């Protein structure tokens, strides 16, 4: 309950933390009820809560639509812009760009800097790790973005846009610095750390797993850098997140504490907009995957009542739309759309799939077995959504799921990423879209029927916000949604 209570305060604390990052505020009389400064203990949960809100709300819709886990229901058109790939420069402006930069990133920077000044290295380490995580989300969404000078406040209102390649290089260095700060025997956070409650061993694993993800994101654009970096991690005995060690922010069925997707889609919208995409539903049915019961709910009414029925991606945003009520098809299910559904930053399943890819590429120096790590990724996914892991054995016998041990490296990577995509369904929508851009897998995904981008094109980035074009003299100009980011080079 303390963790939930801290999240309730996140909005207020974020405002307070924002004040601490600037030195140019007018000096006025102190209000004892509204202190002008914060502390790492107060600001850390604010940043974690705000980041979880973006990933669990706006980026959850975005990613699950683009990765074709979800699509627009026939009786409404709230999210047709996503199925149409009509992303405007105002769509993710202040409510996402602003929340990530001025909210979460600003909070984590304050935590790391203030904690170092207060001689609290573990708080500083967590702040830096979360800052790296947030910055990767930002640059993966927009490409080249303000970085080094992005949080200088009134002293620099025109931060330069830095190349994504340069940002990625520095993210690794910052993670190394953060890991070096960790002292498991020193003072640690408690309930104010919404992710691990101050368990610094888990934070070390989280940082290593994040570092592995950053390297693998470069597998096609800088394979030499990715390979050498991963080999070094394994030679040094890096440990990664395991079953039951997912890093997430929890929610509860209480006013202002509910899962952000549930709050937006079910409480505010009445659950009328989002339904299952046939792209994933048909794959789950074809492979007899029992996770279908967790990811989706059977149709509630109509001739398909009690059955899992999806909608072709984007069809309800075209002239061929059926107008069917959402209750007549499948909606997001109990594991991903309940009031208490957690928002993960990195799941154990993702950790295993990352390790499996690294082994499949031959970048671990012979450490690990790709097929077993792949199976562990599926088990961890079952476990996370509440499905009995005993069903994994049968699933692995399915022709479209069985690991292609004797296949090419790329065939093995394709199978790994496809199952990672399944594990991301309604869980980590943004990562599902990002991995689709990086790898092109699952290979059976075709553009939405409502696409306005043309044949074989999916969105490759978000548009820079309108506010940047108006306020930042270093705004680099419009980059359309079909222009790949730096690491997106695979055909």
N, C-alpha and C positions, 0 to 999 in steps of 0.2 A: 504493500500500500504506500510505503514511502516513495517508491519509485514512481508510482502513478501520481502521487501528490506533487512530486517534483515536476512532472510533465505538465500538470495543471498550471504551474507557475511559469511555464516556458515562455509564453508571450510577453509577460511582464519582465522576466529576467533578460530576455533578448534585448529589450529596449534599454534596460540598465546597462547591459554589457556593451551595447553600441555606443553609449556615452563615453565609456572608458577608452575607446579606441581613438578619440580625437582630443586634441589639446586646445582647440580654438573656441570652445564654448564660452559664452558670456558668463562672467563671474556674478552670481546672484546669491541671495541669502539661502542658506541650506534649509531644506524641508526635511524634518526628521522622518516623515512617512514615505519619502521618495528619495533615497540616497543616490547621489550622483555617481557612485562607483559600485563595482561588484567585486566578486572574488572568484577564483577558480572553482570553488565548491558550488557556487550558485550558477555560474555561467556554463559549466560543462554540460549539465542536463538540458540547458536551454538550446545549445547548439545541437546536441544529439536529437532532441525532440523536433527541432525545426527541419533538420535534414531528413528524419524519418517521415515527417509530414509531406515533404516534396516527393520523396521516393514512393511513398504509399498512396499519394493522391495524384497530382498532375502527371508525374512520370510513370505512375502505375498504369493510368489510362493510356498514355502515349505509347509506352513500350509494349503493352499487351495487345493493343490494336495493330501496331506496326509488325509485331512478331506473329500476329494472327492466332492468338489465344482467344481473343474477344473480338466482337464486331457489334455494329449498331443493330438494335432491335427494330422491328418493322413499324411499331406504333409511335415512334418518336424519331427525332433527328438531332438530338443534343450533340452527338459525337460524329456526325457525318463528316465534319472537317478532317477528322483523323482517317476515316476510310477513304476520303477523297484525296488525301495527302495535301490538303490546302492549309499549310502552316504559314501563318502571317508573322510579321515582325512585332506584333503586339500580343500574340498568343501566350508567350512565355516571358513576358516583360517583368514588371515589378513583382508579380506573384511567384515567379520562379527564379529568374536571374537575380532579382533583389533579395529574395529569401536565402538564396545560396551564398551570395557575396556579402551583403550587409547583415544577414542573419547568421547562418551556420558558420561560414568561413571566418567572419569577423569574431564570432564567439570563440572559435577554436584557436585563433591567433592570440586573442587576449588570454585564454587559459594557458597556452604554452609560454607566453612572455611573462605573465604575472607569476606563474608557478616557478619559473626559473629565478625571478627576483625574490620570491619567498622561500627559495631553497626547497621546493617540492618537485623533485625530478620525475616522479611517477605521473603526477598531474601534467607536467610539461610533455612527457612522452605521449600520453593519451591525446593531448591537444594537438600535437604535431601529427600523430597517426591519423586522427580524424580530419585534420586539415588536408593531408595528402589525399585521403579518400574523397573528400568533397571536391578538391581541385580536379581529380581525375574525372569525376562525374561531369563537372563543368566543361572541361576541355573535350571530353568524349561527345558531349552534346553539341558544342559550338565550334570546335577546332581551335584555331589561334584565338587566344583571349588575353585580357589583362591578367598579369601574374605577379611578377616581382613587386610592382608598385600599386597593386590593386587595392591595398588596404591602408593607404597613407592618408586617407581622409581629406580634410580641407587643404592639406599641404600639397596635394597633387590631385587635381580634379580631371586630369587628362592622362590616365595611365596608358602606357603603350601596350599594344597587342603583341604578344610574343609567340613565336612559332611553336606549334604543338610538340615538335621534336625536341626543342629546347626545354619545354616544360616537363616532358616525360623524363628527360635526363636528370633534371633537378629533383623530381619526385622521388627517384631512387635514392639520391643523396640525402634527402630529408628523412626518408624512412630509416636509412642507416643511422642517422644522427639520433632519431627517436628511440630506436632499439637500444642504442648504446646508453641512453639515459635510464633505462628500466632497471629498477632495483627492487626485486621481490621482497627483500627484507626491510625495505624502507617504508615510510608513511605512504599509505595507499588510500584512494577514495573508498567510500562505502556506497550507500544507496544513491548518492549523487552521481554515480556512474551508472547510467541506465542500461548499459550494454553488458558489462561483466562484473559490476559491483566491486571494482577495484582488484580483480584477480589479474595480476600482472603477468603470470605465466600464460594465460589465455590472450592477453594483449600482445605478448610476444608472438604467439602463433598467428594471431590476426594480422599483425604487421608483416610477418613472413608470407602469409597467404596473399595479402594485398600486393606485396612485392612480386610474387610469382605471377599474379594476374597482370601487373604492369609490364613485366617482361614478355609474357605470352601475347599481350595485345600487339606487340611489335614483331610477332613471328614472321609475318610476310613482308614487312617493310624494312626491318633491321634484324634479320635472322642471326647474324653474327653477334650483335649486341645481346639479343635475347638468349642465345645459346650460352655464351660465355658467362653472362650474369647468373643464369639458372645453374650452370655447372658449379660456379663458385658457391652458391647457396647450398647445394647438396654436399659439396666437399667440406663445408663448414658444419654440416649436421643440422641444418635448419629444420625446425618442426612446424607442421601445419595443422590447421583446425581439423579435428576429428569428430566422429559421431557424438552428438549432444553438445557440441561446442560452438554452435551457430552464434554469431554476434548480431543481436537484434534488439529492438525497442518494443517493449510489451505494452498492450493496451487492455482496457477493461470495459465492461458493459455499464458505463456510467456517463452521464452527460459531460461533454467536453473531454472524455477520455476514450472514446470509441475509436476503433481503427479508422483512419482517414478515408479509405475507399468506401467502407461501409457507411460512414457518416455522410459522405457526399452522395453516393449512389442510392442507398437504401433509405436513410432517414430523410434527406433533403429531396431526392428525386423519386422516391417511391419504388425504386428498383425496376423502372420501365425502360431503361436505355441499353444496358449491356447484356449481351447473350453470348453463348459459345460459338466460336468460329468452327466451321466444318473442317478447317485445315488441321487443327489439333484433335478435334473430337473424332474424326474418322481415323486418324492415326492411332489414338488410344483404343478405339473399338477394333481396329484391324489387328493390333498387337495384344488384345485382351488384357490391357493394362488396368489393374484394379484401382489405380489412383484416380480413375475417372469418377469414382464415387466421392472423392474429396475435392477435386478441382471443379466439378460441376454438379448441379442438382437436376433431377429428372423434370420433364415438363409437368406443370401443375394441373393444367386443364387441357381440354380439346381431345382430338383423336389420338394424339401421341402421349396422353397422360401416363406418367410413370416410366417413360422411355427417355433415353438421352438423344436429343435431337438438336442439331446445330443449324447455322445459317451460313451460306456461302459468303466469304469475306466481301463486305461492301455492297452486297446486292440490294440491301434495303435503302441504299442511298443513290439508287439508279432508277430510271423509269420502269424497270422491271420489278420494283419492290412489291412485296406481297401485302405489307401492312399488318402482318400477323402480330397479335399481342405477345409480349415477352413471356407471359405465363404459359404459352403453348409450345415453347422451346426451352432449352436448358439455359440456366443462368449460372454465374460463378457460384461455386459450392461452398460447403461449410468450412473447409480448411483455409480458404482464401478470402471469404467475404462474410465473416462474422464480426460482431462488435469487438471481440477480444483477439482477433487475428494480429499477430505481431508483424512488424515491418523489419525484415532482415537487411543488414548491410552486406555480410558475407555468410552464406550457409555452409554447413559441413559438406553438403552435396557438391556445391560449387568448388570447394577446396579439393575434394577427391577428383573431380573432373579436370581441374587444372593440373593436378599431379599426373593424372592419366595421360593428358596431352603431352606434358613435358617428357614422360617416359616414352611414349609412342614416337616422339620426334628424336629420341636418342640423346637427350640433353641432360640426363641426370647421372651420367657416369656409371650406368648399370644398376643404380639404386631403384628398387620398386618394380612391380609388374603391372603393365598397363591394363591388362584384362581384369586383374583383381581390383585395382583402383577404380576402374570403370564400374565394376559390380558394386563396390563400396559406395560409389556416388549414387547409384540407384537405391541402395539400401538406406543411405542417409536421407534421400529424398522421401522414400516411403515413411521413414521414421518421423521426419519433420512435419509431414501433413497428417500424421496419425494413422497411416495404413500399416497393417501387419507386415513386417519385413519378410515373413515366411513366403510371401507371394513372389519374391524376387527370383527365386530359383526357377519357377515356371516361366516367368517373363523372359528370363535370359535364354530360354529355349526357342523363343519366337524368332523366325528368320530375319525380321527387320530390327531385332534388338540384339541378337547374339553377337558377341564381339568377334570381328574378323581377324583373328590372330595371324593368319597367313596372308592377309591382304597388304596392300601398300600402306605407307605411312599416311597418305592422304585419306585412304579408305577408313583407316582406324580413327583419324581425327574427325572425319565426318560422322562416324557412329557415336563418338564421345560427345560432340557438340549437339547432335540431335537429341541425345538423352539429357544433356544439360538444358536444352530448350524445353523439354518436357518438365524437368524439375523447376524451371523458372515460371511455369504457367500460373499466373495470378499471384506469384510469390515475389519475383524480381523482374518485373516487366521491362524496366530500362535496360538491364543487363541482357535480356533476351534479344532486344532490338540491336544492341551494341554488338553482340556476338554474331548475329545474322549479318551485320554490315562487315565485320572483320573477316568472316570465314565463308559466307555464302550458304551456310547450313542452318536449318535443313534445306536440302537442295530442291525439295518438292514445293517450296513456297513460291507462289506466283503473286504478282501485284494485285491489289484489291480491284474488284470489279468496278469500283467507283473512282479509280485513280484518274487524276488529271495530269499525270506526269508522262504518260506514254507507255508503250510496251516495255516490259522487262525492267522497269525503273521503280525502285522503292526509295523512300526518303533516306538521305545519307547524313543529314545534319539538321539542326534547328537554325532559324534565321536570327541574326543579331537583333536585339531589342531596339525598338524605336527610341527609347531613352538614350541609348548609346549614340545614335546618329545625331541627336539633338545636343547632348551634353558633353560628349567626349570628342575633343578635336582630333584625336588619333583613331577615330572610328575608321576601319579599313574599307568600308563600303559594303554593299549588298553581296552576299554569297547565297545563291539559290539552294533549295533543299536537296537538289540532286547532285550537288558538288561534294565529292568525298572529302572526309577529313584526312589528315596526314597518313595515319596508319591503315586506311581503307584502300588497299591497292590490289587486292585479289580479284581477278575477273569472276 
